[in-house]
């Protein structure tokens, strides 16, 4: 009986979370669009910027090189399919924001690293993304 009463409440909470997520992603997309980025594009750049201090960016307990991360580690942190992430990274690479290289330790792995252009763009738009987060998630 208690489970039946809790189920609609859990569903409502879940729908509220999805709604906040969707509205927030749309707001971030709106803010970043004039700079040629979407919310998911920014997330990849942001993960790369933070990869030097992130334990998820480490392979075999060795620190990852600055602003570089394995694609698999990015996939573990971003909510995209592997193929969608691969296309996104391809677009960022085409724009000159990131570079890909083969992992020398594991030839199946691929590294993604920020370029100077990517670092500069991230630094310019980060305040816009953080402000959108603050607007959308404060008292959400």
C-alpha positions as CSV (number, residue, x, y, z in Angstrom):
1,X,0.0,0.0,0.0
2,X,2.8,2.5,0.9
3,X,4.6,1.6,-2.3
4,X,1.5,2.5,-4.3
5,X,1.2,5.9,-2.6
6,X,4.9,6.6,-3.1
7,X,5.0,5.6,-6.8
8,X,3.1,8.7,-8.1
9,X,5.1,10.9,-5.9
10,X,8.4,9.4,-7.2
11,X,7.1,9.8,-10.8
12,X,6.2,13.4,-10.1
13,X,9.7,14.1,-8.7
14,X,11.3,12.4,-11.7
15,X,9.2,14.5,-14.1
16,X,10.2,17.6,-12.2
17,X,13.8,16.7,-12.5
18,X,13.4,16.1,-16.3
19,X,11.6,19.4,-16.6
20,X,14.3,21.4,-14.8
21,X,17.0,19.6,-16.9
22,X,15.2,20.4,-20.2
23,X,14.6,24.0,-19.3
24,X,18.2,24.5,-18.1
25,X,19.7,22.9,-21.2
26,X,17.5,25.1,-23.4
27,X,18.6,28.2,-21.5
28,X,22.3,27.3,-21.8
29,X,21.8,26.6,-25.5
30,X,20.2,30.0,-25.9
31,X,23.1,31.7,-24.1
32,X,25.9,29.9,-25.9
33,X,24.4,29.8,-29.4
34,X,25.8,33.2,-30.4
35,X,29.2,31.8,-29.6
36,X,28.7,28.7,-31.8
37,X,28.3,26.3,-28.9
38,X,25.4,24.3,-27.5
39,X,25.1,23.0,-23.9
40,X,26.7,19.6,-24.7
41,X,29.5,21.2,-26.6
42,X,30.3,23.3,-23.6
43,X,30.1,20.3,-21.3
44,X,32.9,18.6,-23.3
45,X,35.1,21.7,-23.2
46,X,34.4,22.1,-19.4
47,X,35.3,18.4,-18.7
48,X,38.5,18.9,-20.6
49,X,39.4,22.1,-18.7
50,X,38.7,20.4,-15.4
51,X,40.4,17.1,-16.3
52,X,43.7,18.1,-14.6
53,X,42.1,18.0,-11.2
54,X,39.5,15.3,-11.9
55,X,40.3,11.7,-10.8
56,X,38.0,10.4,-13.6
57,X,40.5,11.7,-16.1
58,X,43.3,9.4,-14.8
59,X,44.3,6.2,-16.5
60,X,46.1,3.5,-14.5
61,X,46.6,5.9,-11.6
62,X,48.8,8.2,-13.8
63,X,47.7,11.8,-14.2
64,X,46.3,12.7,-17.5
65,X,48.1,15.5,-19.4
66,X,46.7,19.0,-18.9
67,X,43.3,19.6,-20.5
68,X,43.3,16.2,-22.1
69,X,41.0,13.3,-21.5
70,X,40.1,9.9,-23.0
71,X,36.9,9.8,-25.0
72,X,35.7,7.0,-22.8
73,X,36.1,9.1,-19.7
74,X,34.1,11.9,-21.3
75,X,31.4,9.4,-22.3
76,X,31.1,8.3,-18.7
77,X,30.4,11.9,-17.6
78,X,28.2,13.3,-20.4
79,X,24.6,12.2,-21.2
80,X,25.1,11.3,-24.9
81,X,25.4,8.1,-26.7
82,X,28.9,7.0,-27.9
83,X,28.0,7.9,-31.5
84,X,26.5,11.3,-30.6
85,X,29.6,12.1,-28.5
86,X,31.9,11.1,-31.4
87,X,30.0,13.4,-33.8
88,X,30.1,16.2,-31.2
89,X,33.9,15.8,-30.8
90,X,34.3,15.7,-34.6
91,X,32.5,19.0,-34.8
92,X,34.6,20.6,-32.1
93,X,37.7,19.3,-33.8
94,X,36.5,20.7,-37.2
95,X,36.1,24.1,-35.4
96,X,39.6,23.9,-34.1
97,X,38.5,23.7,-30.4
98,X,39.9,20.2,-29.7
99,X,42.4,17.7,-31.1
100,X,42.2,13.9,-31.1
101,X,45.0,11.5,-30.8
102,X,45.5,7.8,-30.3
103,X,46.3,6.7,-26.8
104,X,49.9,5.2,-26.9
105,X,49.3,2.9,-23.9
106,X,46.1,1.5,-25.4
107,X,45.8,1.8,-29.2
108,X,42.0,1.4,-28.9
109,X,41.7,4.5,-26.8
110,X,41.5,8.1,-28.1
111,X,42.6,11.2,-26.3
112,X,40.9,14.5,-26.8
113,X,42.8,17.7,-25.9
114,X,41.8,21.4,-25.9
115,X,43.4,23.7,-28.3
116,X,44.3,27.3,-27.4
117,X,41.2,28.3,-29.4
118,X,39.1,25.9,-27.3
119,X,40.6,27.2,-24.0
120,X,39.9,30.8,-25.0
121,X,36.3,30.1,-26.1
122,X,35.7,28.2,-22.9
123,X,37.0,31.1,-20.8
124,X,34.8,33.5,-22.6
125,X,31.5,31.6,-22.4
126,X,32.0,29.9,-19.0
127,X,30.5,32.9,-17.1
128,X,27.4,32.8,-19.4
129,X,26.9,29.1,-18.7
130,X,27.4,29.5,-14.9
131,X,25.0,32.5,-14.9
132,X,22.4,30.4,-16.7
133,X,22.9,27.6,-14.2
134,X,22.5,30.0,-11.3
135,X,19.3,31.5,-12.9
136,X,17.7,28.1,-13.6
137,X,18.8,26.1,-10.6
138,X,18.4,28.7,-7.8
139,X,15.1,27.8,-6.1
140,X,14.3,25.3,-8.9
